[in-house]
Amino acid sequence: MHIKDKALWIKYAKQSLIESSIALLLFWILYAGHKVELVRSIAGDTAFSQMNSLLFASLKTTDRWDTPVVLYKVDKGYFQDAKLLDEYNNTTYGNLFPRSKIAGFIEKLDNQSPSREPLAFFIDFDMSDGSASYDNNSTANHISADDMVLLKRLAMERSYAILIPKNTPNNFIESYATNYHNAISTGLKRNISKNKIIFVGVDLLGSDTIIYRYNPMTKYNNSDQVYYNIALVGWQLRKYNGELNTTELDEIYNPDIFLDKVQVQKGGAALFRSNILYKDVVLEDEGRLKELHSNWNNLKYISALKLLKESELDISNNTIVMIGIDYQKRDIHNSTLGKMQSGAMIHAQSLKTVLFLDGKLEHFNLFLGFIIIFIVFFTVTILVRYYLNSYPEWVKFIIELITLTLILFGISMTILLLYHQWFNWFMPIVIFYIYDTVIIAREYFAKKQTQGETK
């Protein structure tokens, strides 16, 4: 590169060196202060969400194992065919989805040929209480005849795991296994001890009504029992062929942080690790049995009608099957894509995120980040200011800002896709706003003063 005016080049090199050094300082502060709520929410969530919504959501992305995940949506078509709606399209069964219907879903999976048995089946329905607690036929543990159909099915031996949400201190299935002494409770205890029934956490974490992440683990009351999130359990079952490694989960997600509700709400060292990468907006049904494919490779959304209509489901034995409600705006949340999604869809997105990241989202190496920030800032600012020397400061500012943002955004995206780590592109740009605004303001007032003196 030929430099015509070395003095001018040296002048701008000094300016670029100062600005690059300030950017490095802010980048270090970002890493050192990422536990602080203000830094995490502004510097972390904002940058991550912008990157997610602007580019990542539209890319076809494969998780590490290319794991098939199928979400069966209990939608209007299913409700109609199962005769669970009245003339006003309201459900006829009350607050709890009929447990006998869930038992029918499990029976369908139990009867699959060996090559089509799932790896796991997640039931995204509330299991806090027995359904008899909602009518006048309450027993000691509020177990109805409808509940018993599900309990009997769950007590059967099977090769795949059934994942049941633990979203309150009570769970009628867990309570039945503990408090009763009969053939059904014995079968339940056996399946629980063999991890063929696993109670999982389903908490989602967010702020300003937007769901950013899942809560990795939950514990209730004074119990020592820890319930790991459905996404983490699904990842473990896939990684270890049906087994759980709770030691690994505790190393990644410090229980001292995530079992403390106050610390979780305020943020923590590992909180950003559980961010969800969203790939899909709300998907409208295009036919009662049509399969809708996600931007996550091997994630499909299918009407639960298939569970009624088909004798055998087209799944493989490493598939994680999920079922949840998607009707009448029930259990819906706002995602970082700016669209409402059902809780079941968010669980599917978080599961694919964990499979893609192999368990967690890591921050990019601080030293390598320093090198990237310095090279990019120094190169862009000195080239723009030298070759656009005759242009006003505000023009150079805009060109520098656009160039820096595009380059750092692209680097961050590349690092996420290739290395599954997070490089925060946003905060170094903030100092650029501040620093250059000061320079532009100083130039403006200097000209004003000069013009005043010449008059």
DOKEKOL-75010 format. One line per field, with one value per residue: x, y, z of N, C-alpha, C in turn. Coordinates in pm, whole numbers, plus 50000, padded with zeros to 5 digits. Layout:
# DOKEKOL-75010
nu <- X/...
nv <- Y/...
nw <- Z/...
cau <- X/...
cav <- Y/...
caw <- Z/...
cu <- X/...
cv <- Y/...
cw <- Z/...
# end
This chain:
# DOKEKOL-75010
nu <- 50085/50065/50164/50094/50106/50281/50285/50016/49914/50040/49924/49652/49691/49766/49525/49357/49481/49433/49152/49108/49228/49060/48829/48916/48940/48671/48570/48699/48587/48326/48349/48446/48238/48009/47837/47683/47359/47271/47471/47458/47192/47172/47415/47448/47194/47067/47248/47272/47009/46956/47138/47040/46777/46822/46982/47059/46823/46719/46883/46953/47017/47216/47217/47467/47450/47262/46996/46681/46385/46053/45765/45449/45163/44891/44628/44361/44251/44300/44152/43896/43855/43890/43670/43656/43567/43314/43008/43089/43353/43506/43698/43586/43665/43751/44004/44233/44408/44273/44391/44375/44387/44652/44769/44692/44854/45105/45069/45056/45321/45447/45373/45515/45729/46048/46256/46156/46110/46104/46372/46313/46018/45853/45612/45428/45234/45044/45104/45054/44840/44598/44319/44078/44064/43942/43678/43385/43452/43668/43953/44180/44427/44341/44292/44160/43948/44023/44285/44399/44417/44634/44837/44857/44952/45197/45331/45412/45673/45935/46158/46235/46266/46030/45946/45841/45678/45788/45661/45560/45571/45425/45343/45130/45185/45440/45381/45198/45359/45516/45345/45163/45116/45117/45073/45087/45216/45458/45556/45584/45782/45995/46041/46107/46343/46509/46543/46350/46122/46135/46136/46117/46244/46070/46085/46096/46299/46304/46281/46101/45875/45975/46101/46415/46579/46618/46551/46802/46780/46572/46457/46248/46100/46244/46368/46624/46618/46689/46562/46626/46629/46412/46536/46809/46804/46711/46930/47134/47036/47053/47326/47447/47330/47072/47129/47188/47410/47453/47654/47806/47620/47594/47848/47853/47631/47610/47476/47451/47393/47172/46974/46897/46657/46662/46920/46906/46715/46846/47065/47371/47694/47688/47451/47399/47465/47246/47092/46844/46848/46654/46482/46249/45943/45596/45415/45172/44911/44895/44718/44550/44704/44956/45312/45529/45829/46121/46365/46568/46752/46602/46395/46056/45715/45410/45066/44884/44693/44798/44866/44627/44535/44724/44863/45128/45405/45617/45905/46245/46467/46624/46489/46358/46057/45794/45507/45249/45021/44865/44669/44406/44557/44692/44928/45139/45420/45638/45894/46246/46243/46040/45788/45496/45504/45412/45453/45537/45659/45873/46016/46098/46264/46461/46568/46687/46874/47044/47140/47277/47475/47610/47539/47589/47625/47922/48140/48347/48704/48888/49142/49177/48958/49039/49246/49101/48924/49108/49255/49047/48923/49143/49235/49007/48936/49171/49210/48970/48972/49208/49191/48955/49001/48936/48668/48377/48368/48138/48058/48269/48236/47986/48044/48253/48115/47917/48083/48241/48038/47923/48145/48220/47980/47956/48184/48114/47888/48007/48183/47996/47856/48059/48222/48056/48041/48011/48076/48081/47970/47863/47918/48180/48112/47955/48130/48242/48035/48019/48281/48331/48119/48191/48420/48306/48135/48324/48462/48257/48190/48435/48455/48241/48334/48557/48434/48296/48503/48616/48425
nv <- 49881/50214/50507/50837/51068/51067/51194/51257/51001/50899/51067/50985/50722/50737/50835/50618/50420/50508/50496/50225/50113/50206/50068/49808/49822/49855/49616/49439/49518/49441/49161/49125/49225/49075/48946/49134/49265/49481/49497/49238/49222/49441/49450/49180/49027/49200/49226/48957/48886/49056/48964/48705/48747/48895/48742/48470/48323/48272/48092/47760/47523/47272/47049/46909/46627/46594/46548/46397/46567/46571/46753/46705/46875/46954/47055/47254/47082/46829/46846/46867/46620/46443/46498/46694/46949/47198/47338/47597/47594/47567/47393/47083/46946/47068/47205/47042/46851/46552/46269/46008/46036/46111/45877/45721/45830/45743/45467/45435/45490/45287/45068/45082/44952/44793/44934/45184/45296/45567/45779/45930/46058/46349/46495/46768/46868/46976/46809/46836/46787/46530/46464/46434/46616/46829/46783/46638/46386/46325/46150/46031/46111/46253/46108/46018/45804/45849/45941/45706/45547/45657/45624/45342/45285/45423/45270/45044/44839/44967/45061/45319/45659/45840/46170/46385/46682/46877/47114/47227/47200/46969/46657/46445/46192/46128/46140/45928/45706/45714/45707/45495/45137/44906/44710/44893/45122/45001/44940/45200/45301/45134/45213/45479/45455/45343/45545/45557/45685/46020/46307/46639/46977/47271/47541/47867/48147/48501/48851/49158/49045/48883/48573/48460/48248/47914/47774/47598/47409/47293/47300/47194/47314/47179/46965/46738/46664/46731/46876/46859/47067/47007/47040/46999/46740/46597/46641/46505/46239/46190/46223/46030/45792/45730/45756/45948/46204/46346/46467/46601/46791/46943/47052/47221/47388/47560/47448/47604/47855/47828/47706/47892/48115/48394/48460/48363/48532/48777/48738/48570/48406/48196/48230/48323/48106/47949/48056/48074/47983/48098/47970/47976/48141/48195/47923/47862/47624/47440/47264/46976/46751/46817/46823/47047/47199/47299/47572/47471/47194/46879/46915/46893/47000/46865/46794/46660/46495/46290/46103/45997/45904/45740/45412/45342/45546/45763/45764/45752/45545/45717/45944/46230/46273/46504/46642/46881/47149/47356/47571/47807/48019/47933/47896/48069/48262/48546/48558/48614/48674/48839/48735/48555/48242/47904/47737/47473/47481/47651/47491/47294/47446/47523/47274/47194/47398/47338/47089/47174/47341/47167/47147/47396/47754/47904/48175/48352/48321/48547/48664/48611/48752/49012/49046/49035/49256/49470/49457/49486/49734/49914/49885/49949/50212/50367/50340/50440/50707/50806/50775/50905/51162/51425/51445/51538/51492/51358/51206/51025/50902/50766/50585/50438/50331/50167/49987/49872/49756/49565/49397/49303/49190/48986/48834/48751/48594/48392/48273/48170/47984/47809/47748/47742/47935/48245/48560/48882/49134/49380/49568/49689/49856/50045/50215/50332/50488/50678/50790/50890/51066/51263/51361/51460/51654/51821/51912/52048/52259/52387/52487/52662/52845/52945/53063/53261/53419/53519/53688
nw <- 50000/49908/50066/50054/50215/50484/50732/50776/50781/51011/51200/51195/51262/51528/51637/51578/51724/51986/51994/51943/52166/52368/52295/52346/52624/52702/52605/52776/53020/52973/52977/53238/53387/53334/53503/53620/53634/53469/53272/53167/53067/52890/52738/52681/52632/52446/52225/52154/52090/51875/51683/51657/51556/51321/51149/51221/51259/51009/50885/50779/51011/51162/51435/51658/51651/51462/51545/51530/51606/51696/51724/51830/51782/51976/51838/51689/51497/51606/51847/51743/51604/51815/51954/52159/52178/52227/52088/52062/52014/52243/52492/52630/52852/53083/53301/53287/53048/52912/53077/52989/52715/52683/52768/52555/52354/52443/52430/52155/52086/52231/52084/51853/51594/51668/51536/51520/51764/51990/52121/52343/52508/52554/52758/52747/52941/53223/53522/53786/53969/54046/53833/53959/54159/54057/54044/54200/54288/54447/54563/54822/54718/54506/54267/53962/53756/53496/53534/53627/53403/53267/53463/53478/53221/53223/53409/53278/53136/52927/52657/52605/52731/52928/52966/53211/53307/53584/53742/53968/54331/54382/54221/54067/53966/54060/54332/54355/54302/54527/54754/54734/54747/54546/54244/54034/54143/54204/53948/53852/54028/53956/53688/53730/53880/53690/53512/53312/53349/53385/53572/53481/53471/53362/53351/53211/53141/53143/53049/53058/52943/52744/52644/52704/52784/52922/53247/53393/53606/53878/54215/54480/54781/55074/54972/54849/54592/54257/53967/53637/53345/53065/52814/52871/52973/52749/52577/52719/52714/52441/52396/52559/52490/52608/52876/53181/53284/53556/53698/53506/53423/53657/53671/53452/53491/53765/54061/54292/54200/54021/54167/54339/54357/54371/54283/54024/53911/53927/53770/53671/53675/53492/53363/53105/52956/52914/52711/52453/52116/51871/51592/51452/51366/51450/51330/51101/51061/50762/50663/50779/50843/50769/50761/50916/50856/51033/51063/51209/51139/51096/51277/51327/51307/51380/51342/51616/51528/51374/51559/51616/51370/51234/51218/51265/51347/51160/51259/51386/51591/51737/51781/51946/52082/52122/52284/52296/52379/52134/52090/52092/52197/52429/52691/52585/52474/52437/52202/52125/51863/51826/51801/51905/52068/52137/52455/52421/52166/52226/52403/52224/52058/52246/52314/52070/52055/52274/52191/51966/52076/52235/52505/52637/52613/52546/52633/52405/52378/52579/52523/52246/52158/52221/52033/51790/51816/51834/51588/51397/51466/51456/51189/51028/51113/51065/50789/50678/50773/50669/50385/50336/50407/50336/50373/50571/50933/51024/50805/50778/51020/50993/50784/50900/51121/50999/50861/51068/51226/51049/50998/51259/51338/51146/51211/51470/51413/51255/51440/51620/51460/51370/51592/51807/52010/52195/52079/52168/51977/52010/52224/52180/51971/52095/52237/52022/51920/52130/52147/51886/51861/52040/51908/51669/51774/51892/51665/51538/51718/51723/51463/51471/51657/51521/51301/51434/51532/51294/51206
cau <- 50000/50145/50116/50142/50130/50313/50246/49872/49896/50080/49822/49533/49732/49759/49383/49304/49538/49359/49015/49115/49260/48937/48741/48968/48905/48529/48554/48741/48485/48212/48375/48461/48112/47893/47745/47599/47232/47264/47561/47407/47068/47193/47525/47435/47067/47037/47332/47240/46877/46966/47203/46947/46663/46863/47049/47067/46693/46686/46977/46926/47123/47214/47281/47588/47418/47150/46896/46541/46292/45919/45666/45309/45084/44748/44570/44216/44215/44296/44039/43771/43843/43879/43543/43685/43521/43170/42962/43155/43496/43572/43723/43480/43719/43794/44137/44340/44391/44241/44509/44357/44435/44798/44800/44678/44975/45214/45040/45095/45467/45483/45343/45601/45827/46173/46338/46089/46087/46175/46471/46244/45889/45826/45470/45422/45105/45054/45079/45064/44734/44506/44206/43961/44062/43864/43536/43337/43485/43806/44004/44281/44529/44274/44315/44036/43958/44100/44425/44446/44453/44771/44928/44877/45036/45332/45393/45458/45814/45963/46300/46262/46234/45917/45983/45718/45712/45779/45650/45517/45622/45349/45322/45047/45249/45548/45317/45138/45468/45571/45248/45084/45190/45047/45148/45109/45321/45583/45602/45628/45910/46097/46073/46175/46480/46586/46537/46253/46036/46221/46066/46205/46206/46017/46083/46157/46343/46304/46259/46014/45781/46043/46173/46551/46654/46550/46612/46863/46742/46476/46442/46132/46098/46373/46411/46753/46595/46706/46495/46696/46540/46383/46636/46933/46781/46709/47069/47207/46989/47107/47472/47491/47247/46967/47175/47206/47533/47419/47779/47840/47524/47627/47971/47822/47534/47636/47350/47445/47332/47044/46873/46866/46567/46704/47037/46863/46647/46942/47172/47480/47810/47658/47313/47394/47486/47119/47016/46779/46858/46526/46491/46117/45833/45474/45386/45029/44882/44861/44650/44530/44809/45078/45432/45593/45972/46184/46498/46655/46745/46546/46287/45928/45593/45306/44941/44866/44600/44870/44863/44495/44505/44821/44891/45268/45458/45741/46016/46355/46485/46698/46403/46297/45919/45734/45367/45203/44903/44885/44530/44341/44656/44724/45070/45218/45522/45703/46032/46336/46214/45928/45666/45446/45518/45362/45557/45588/45751/45994/46093/46162/46374/46568/46631/46777/46984/47137/47204/47369/47585/47663/47510/47598/47681/48045/48194/48468/48827/48911/49264/49149/48867/49122/49316/49002/48878/49214/49284/48933/48906/49258/49241/48895/48939/49283/49189/48860/49009/49317/49148/48842/49049/48872/48525/48342/48380/48016/48057/48363/48174/47883/48110/48323/48015/47858/48186/48274/47923/47910/48258/48211/47860/47990/48278/48038/47807/48095/48230/47884/47824/48169/48281/47948/48075/47954/48165/47990/48008/47783/47973/48284/48049/47902/48234/48262/47933/48053/48408/48320/48026/48271/48505/48221/48090/48438/48486/48146/48203/48558/48419/48154/48417/48638/48345/48265/48620/48638/48325
cav <- 50000/50336/50616/50963/51165/50989/51270/51238/50860/50886/51136/50899/50599/50768/50839/50482/50346/50550/50444/50078/50083/50227/49956/49693/49842/49827/49473/49373/49549/49356/49026/49128/49262/49011/48900/49247/49258/49583/49457/49116/49244/49536/49409/49040/48991/49285/49187/48820/48885/49122/48871/48594/48786/48949/48650/48330/48257/48236/47993/47620/47487/47133/47029/46826/46489/46598/46470/46420/46608/46587/46809/46684/46986/46928/47175/47251/46961/46716/46864/46838/46477/46372/46541/46762/47087/47216/47410/47728/47564/47565/47256/47027/46861/47145/47264/46946/46767/46416/46184/45888/46069/46104/45734/45672/45869/45654/45335/45440/45479/45155/44967/45101/44847/44826/45032/45314/45342/45695/45786/45985/46120/46456/46528/46906/46895/46989/46687/46871/46727/46438/46538/46425/46733/46932/46748/46597/46246/46330/46048/46084/46177/46317/46027/45981/45689/45895/45941/45568/45494/45703/45561/45203/45285/45465/45164/44935/44843/45014/45085/45461/45739/45933/46289/46442/46812/46902/47259/47269/47103/46844/46590/46334/46065/46108/46112/45794/45609/45720/45686/45372/45011/44810/44674/45012/45203/44927/44964/45339/45312/45068/45297/45599/45419/45311/45662/45541/45799/46126/46432/46743/47116/47334/47686/47952/48271/48613/48983/49240/48949/48809/48455/48453/48128/47816/47754/47465/47313/47340/47218/47242/47304/47142/46837/46734/46623/46835/46845/46927/47112/46913/47054/46936/46596/46546/46642/46397/46111/46175/46214/45909/45677/45698/45772/46084/46232/46464/46535/46694/46902/47028/47124/47325/47479/47557/47444/47712/47970/47804/47663/48011/48193/48534/48471/48342/48652/48887/48704/48495/48381/48101/48247/48339/47975/47883/48130/47995/48030/48076/47954/47975/48224/48116/47851/47833/47497/47448/47138/46910/46654/46859/46837/47177/47183/47412/47610/47372/47070/46761/46948/46900/47024/46783/46788/46537/46408/46171/46004/45934/45851/45647/45295/45350/45678/45762/45817/45658/45516/45823/46063/46281/46309/46596/46673/46994/47215/47472/47603/47915/48105/47884/47878/48134/48353/48627/48516/48721/48704/48932/48662/48470/48099/47820/47684/47349/47518/47705/47377/47230/47535/47517/47144/47197/47487/47264/46988/47247/47396/47060/47166/47531/47861/47954/48301/48342/48347/48689/48706/48613/48864/49133/49055/49066/49394/49566/49455/49539/49877/49991/49881/50021/50356/50437/50341/50532/50846/50849/50786/50999/51274/51551/51439/51579/51387/51279/51109/50920/50831/50675/50477/50354/50260/50060/49887/49800/49673/49450/49306/49237/49105/48867/48753/48689/48488/48284/48204/48093/47872/47714/47708/47737/48025/48378/48675/48996/49234/49500/49667/49772/49957/50151/50314/50403/50593/50783/50855/50969/51176/51368/51419/51539/51772/51911/51974/52139/52380/52456/52564/52771/52945/53006/53150/53375/53506/53585/53793
caw <- 50000/49896/50152/49999/50321/50603/50851/50794/50819/51151/51280/51209/51330/51670/51674/51572/51836/52106/51989/51955/52306/52445/52262/52421/52764/52718/52582/52900/53120/52940/53027/53383/53451/53272/53606/53660/53560/53364/53163/53104/52993/52781/52650/52642/52569/52331/52112/52116/52027/51744/51592/51636/51473/51192/51058/51256/51251/50871/50835/50807/51104/51207/51565/51653/51616/51367/51618/51493/51711/51641/51817/51792/51835/52003/51778/51669/51423/51699/51938/51671/51577/51943/52012/52285/52168/52222/51969/52058/52000/52373/52534/52713/52957/53199/53303/53260/52929/52956/53093/52907/52580/52689/52772/52418/52281/52486/52375/52014/52082/52281/51982/51736/51569/51738/51463/51523/51900/52012/52228/52460/52481/52651/52767/52794/53004/53368/53597/53928/54050/53985/53777/54048/54246/53990/54047/54333/54312/54494/54655/54912/54637/54393/54147/53893/53665/53381/53576/53642/53270/53242/53559/53437/53101/53263/53490/53191/53098/52791/52636/52591/52850/52925/53041/53267/53367/53728/53743/54101/54429/54376/54094/54111/53927/54157/54461/54352/54313/54662/54861/54719/54749/54462/54123/53952/54206/54189/53811/53842/54098/53873/53572/53778/53920/53568/53424/53205/53380/53437/53597/53427/53487/53240/53371/53111/53203/53051/53106/52972/52879/52637/52693/52651/52819/53007/53377/53382/53709/53977/54335/54554/54927/55134/54915/54781/54453/54156/53841/53529/53239/52957/52708/52915/52983/52612/52528/52785/52662/52307/52403/52628/52450/52703/53014/53232/53357/53635/53737/53398/53428/53772/53641/53354/53551/53908/54137/54390/54134/53956/54263/54417/54271/54370/54197/53886/53866/53916/53676/53731/53589/53386/53318/52960/52894/52883/52611/52347/51978/51804/51447/51389/51412/51461/51207/51087/50995/50620/50634/50908/50872/50702/50843/50900/50886/51100/51020/51270/51063/51163/51371/51257/51383/51319/51417/51694/51454/51327/51666/51607/51237/51177/51300/51305/51319/51082/51338/51407/51733/51809/51778/52069/52050/52218/52258/52375/52326/52046/52058/52166/52263/52563/52721/52480/52524/52334/52181/52083/51723/51824/51771/52011/52045/52246/52541/52360/52060/52286/52454/52108/52018/52346/52300/51954/52091/52360/52106/51877/52154/52319/52647/52693/52531/52607/52585/52326/52453/52598/52453/52102/52137/52221/51904/51687/51835/51802/51444/51321/51492/51409/51043/50968/51142/51000/50643/50644/50800/50580/50246/50329/50488/50299/50404/50707/51034/51037/50695/50816/51132/50943/50708/50998/51200/50917/50832/51192/51267/50958/51017/51390/51334/51067/51289/51578/51355/51213/51560/51674/51372/51357/51720/51905/52119/52180/52073/52173/51878/52032/52316/52119/51887/52181/52262/51896/51921/52227/52113/51764/51886/52103/51804/51579/51848/51907/51534/51510/51799/51681/51343/51515/51722/51417/51224/51518/51540/51164/51189
cu <- 50089/50082/50178/50183/50152/50273/50098/49843/49929/49977/49701/49567/49725/49614/49323/49356/49464/49220/49013/49144/49138/48838/48785/48931/48759/48502/48593/48638/48361/48230/48381/48328/47990/47796/47647/47474/47228/47350/47506/47286/47088/47298/47509/47309/47038/47116/47296/47107/46881/47031/47109/46838/46704/46917/47032/46934/46661/46778/46931/47042/47104/47280/47392/47561/47308/47033/46755/46457/46157/45827/45527/45225/44937/44674/44420/44171/44206/44175/43907/43752/43829/43752/43562/43644/43369/43134/43027/43307/43574/43591/43618/43532/43764/43938/44247/44309/44368/44364/44497/44402/44587/44842/44789/44798/45090/45193/45080/45246/45514/45466/45423/45690/45960/46258/46278/46049/46164/46285/46405/46113/45861/45680/45459/45282/45124/45016/45083/44965/44659/44382/44081/43954/43981/43716/43499/43370/43627/43837/44112/44389/44471/44296/44180/44058/44039/44250/44481/44484/44597/44870/44958/44970/45179/45405/45445/45606/45829/46111/46334/46217/46113/45950/45856/45752/45691/45779/45593/45575/45552/45344/45249/45106/45359/45489/45258/45245/45520/45473/45166/45175/45108/45128/45179/45221/45457/45642/45652/45765/46022/46138/46143/46320/46568/46591/46453/46133/46127/46137/46161/46152/46162/46015/46155/46186/46345/46293/46178/45925/45845/46120/46309/46615/46566/46622/46670/46816/46650/46478/46329/46146/46237/46426/46550/46739/46605/46639/46560/46600/46527/46489/46766/46919/46779/46848/47149/47165/47043/47257/47519/47397/47149/47007/47188/47339/47511/47543/47820/47747/47557/47755/47945/47733/47543/47505/47337/47382/47190/46936/46837/46785/46611/46823/47000/46799/46744/47050/47283/47586/47774/47521/47304/47410/47355/47032/46961/46803/46728/46546/46357/46025/45710/45443/45238/45010/44838/44787/44650/44640/44943/45194/45498/45737/46031/46312/46606/46642/46690/46453/46159/45815/45478/45181/44931/44760/44668/44869/44727/44479/44596/44851/45035/45326/45593/45852/46123/46380/46577/46619/46357/46160/45865/45586/45324/45089/44940/44746/44481/44438/44685/44876/45157/45309/45580/45849/46117/46319/46095/45796/45627/45461/45461/45480/45619/45688/45881/46080/46164/46281/46491/46641/46729/46896/47089/47210/47308/47494/47655/47655/47511/47650/47802/48080/48324/48589/48859/49033/49242/49053/48941/49189/49220/48960/48984/49239/49171/48921/49021/49259/49131/48907/49052/49263/49080/48905/49120/49265/49027/48875/48973/48723/48500/48349/48255/48003/48148/48304/48073/47946/48183/48223/47956/47960/48220/48161/47912/48022/48246/48089/47889/48086/48205/47954/47892/48144/48118/47856/47933/48218/48180/47982/48022/48061/48076/48041/47954/47856/48089/48228/47998/48007/48263/48161/47977/48176/48393/48220/48099/48357/48424/48175/48203/48469/48381/48163/48330/48531/48333/48236/48503/48556/48311/48380/48645/48538/48370
cv <- 50124/50448/50746/51061/51090/51062/51253/51096/50840/50952/51045/50766/50619/50771/50698/50398/50380/50486/50292/50038/50101/50113/49830/49703/49808/49678/49395/49396/49462/49216/49024/49152/49191/48951/49010/49251/49357/49545/49336/49143/49336/49485/49267/49010/49072/49242/49049/48814/48948/49029/48756/48632/48831/48845/48503/48257/48209/48130/47852/47565/47345/47122/46925/46684/46479/46517/46499/46456/46632/46640/46786/46791/46944/47055/47159/47125/46840/46727/46829/46688/46395/46409/46603/46909/47092/47298/47547/47714/47582/47420/47210/46955/46938/47194/47170/46864/46622/46326/46054/45912/46063/45958/45672/45709/45773/45513/45327/45421/45341/45047/44987/44978/44888/44931/45173/45356/45471/45681/45834/46048/46221/46496/46668/46942/46896/46858/46713/46794/46621/46512/46529/46545/46846/46895/46701/46453/46230/46214/46112/46161/46233/46241/45986/45856/45726/45898/45800/45506/45533/45634/45416/45196/45323/45355/45048/44950/44888/45048/45233/45537/45827/46049/46363/46574/46815/47053/47315/47168/46969/46790/46461/46198/46030/46072/45972/45688/45602/45672/45558/45250/44905/44787/44797/45098/45134/44946/45105/45358/45249/45157/45426/45568/45389/45427/45637/45633/45903/46252/46547/46882/47176/47487/47757/48087/48383/48744/49064/49153/48870/48693/48448/48316/48033/47812/47613/47364/47378/47245/47278/47214/47269/47010/46849/46699/46742/46788/46928/46959/47008/46919/46983/46785/46532/46538/46527/46260/46085/46151/46081/45790/45633/45712/45921/46095/46359/46539/46637/46814/46998/47107/47241/47433/47467/47557/47557/47838/47939/47749/47775/48105/48338/48552/48453/48468/48768/48860/48632/48464/48292/48122/48255/48207/47911/47964/48037/48061/47996/48068/47977/48081/48135/48052/47816/47699/47519/47322/47054/46811/46693/46871/46972/47166/47312/47453/47536/47245/46957/46795/46967/46926/46953/46790/46655/46447/46280/46062/45934/45852/45737/45533/45293/45483/45668/45833/45710/45641/45613/45953/46100/46336/46399/46614/46787/47065/47336/47515/47715/47998/48063/47866/47940/48240/48431/48586/48634/48753/48800/48867/48575/48323/48023/47770/47558/47380/47573/47592/47303/47313/47526/47383/47142/47290/47413/47157/47053/47292/47291/47098/47307/47627/47919/48091/48275/48381/48496/48739/48713/48726/48997/49153/49097/49212/49494/49572/49521/49690/49959/49998/49965/50171/50428/50445/50442/50677/50896/50872/50876/51125/51404/51556/51489/51461/51299/51176/50992/50835/50727/50557/50383/50269/50143/49949/49805/49706/49548/49348/49231/49147/48975/48776/48680/48573/48367/48203/48119/47969/47766/47661/47704/47817/48164/48485/48798/49109/49373/49608/49748/49881/50075/50258/50395/50516/50710/50861/50945/51083/51294/51438/51510/51667/51873/51984/52080/52272/52458/52541/52683/52885/53020/53104/53276/53473/53581/53695/53914
cw <- 50000/49977/50103/50109/50453/50731/50881/50839/50968/51244/51304/51276/51481/51718/51678/51687/51966/52108/52004/52098/52395/52420/52336/52568/52789/52699/52709/53009/53099/52995/53180/53454/53398/53374/53647/53571/53445/53244/53089/53017/52873/52683/52600/52565/52443/52208/52061/52041/51889/51642/51556/51536/51334/51096/51095/51234/51110/50812/50869/50889/51155/51343/51552/51607/51510/51422/51567/51616/51644/51751/51759/51862/51852/51962/51758/51595/51514/51790/51870/51652/51705/52018/52151/52282/52168/52098/51954/52045/52130/52417/52635/52837/53081/53187/53258/53135/52973/52961/53013/52764/52575/52694/52633/52332/52314/52430/52228/52001/52130/52175/51853/51717/51632/51668/51468/51664/51924/52117/52357/52414/52591/52643/52826/52841/53155/53436/53748/54014/53970/53939/53863/54142/54185/53980/54188/54368/54365/54588/54739/54835/54507/54261/54088/53808/53541/53413/53582/53509/53236/53336/53520/53315/53137/53339/53406/53158/52953/52780/52626/52716/52826/53019/53082/53336/53518/53743/53873/54202/54421/54234/54124/54073/54026/54293/54465/54369/54456/54768/54850/54717/54676/54336/54038/54012/54196/54049/53790/53907/54016/53758/53612/53813/53799/53469/53298/53228/53445/53452/53565/53458/53355/53252/53256/53175/53101/53126/53006/52885/52766/52699/52625/52672/52900/53142/53382/53486/53811/54096/54417/54703/54980/55081/54851/54634/54359/54027/53730/53416/53128/52847/52745/52926/52843/52552/52588/52731/52522/52311/52459/52605/52558/52848/53050/53306/53437/53683/53632/53399/53543/53749/53546/53417/53703/53988/54239/54332/54092/54048/54359/54329/54261/54277/54051/53831/53844/53812/53748/53629/53471/53324/53167/52887/52849/52788/52504/52213/51907/51653/51378/51450/51422/51327/51203/51016/50851/50575/50760/50942/50810/50802/50812/50946/50938/51028/51098/51188/51151/51278/51291/51356/51310/51405/51491/51632/51406/51432/51673/51480/51194/51272/51348/51259/51249/51159/51351/51556/51805/51810/51919/52030/52162/52183/52351/52305/52241/51996/52150/52250/52407/52575/52611/52542/52406/52324/52137/51935/51711/51792/51889/51972/52164/52329/52483/52249/52117/52344/52339/52060/52117/52340/52183/51981/52173/52280/52014/51953/52240/52466/52697/52588/52604/52550/52510/52410/52458/52520/52302/52066/52133/52085/51793/51696/51791/51651/51365/51341/51433/51256/50980/50990/51070/50848/50604/50662/50707/50438/50227/50410/50461/50333/50545/50805/51041/50925/50729/50929/51083/50868/50802/51076/51124/50894/50955/51234/51180/50982/51149/51399/51260/51140/51400/51527/51315/51332/51620/51590/51372/51492/51834/52031/52088/52189/52064/52083/51913/52114/52257/52029/51971/52206/52137/51883/52008/52182/51990/51777/51949/51998/51711/51648/51864/51777/51504/51587/51766/51558/51379/51576/51619/51336/51303/51526/51410/51139/51270
# end
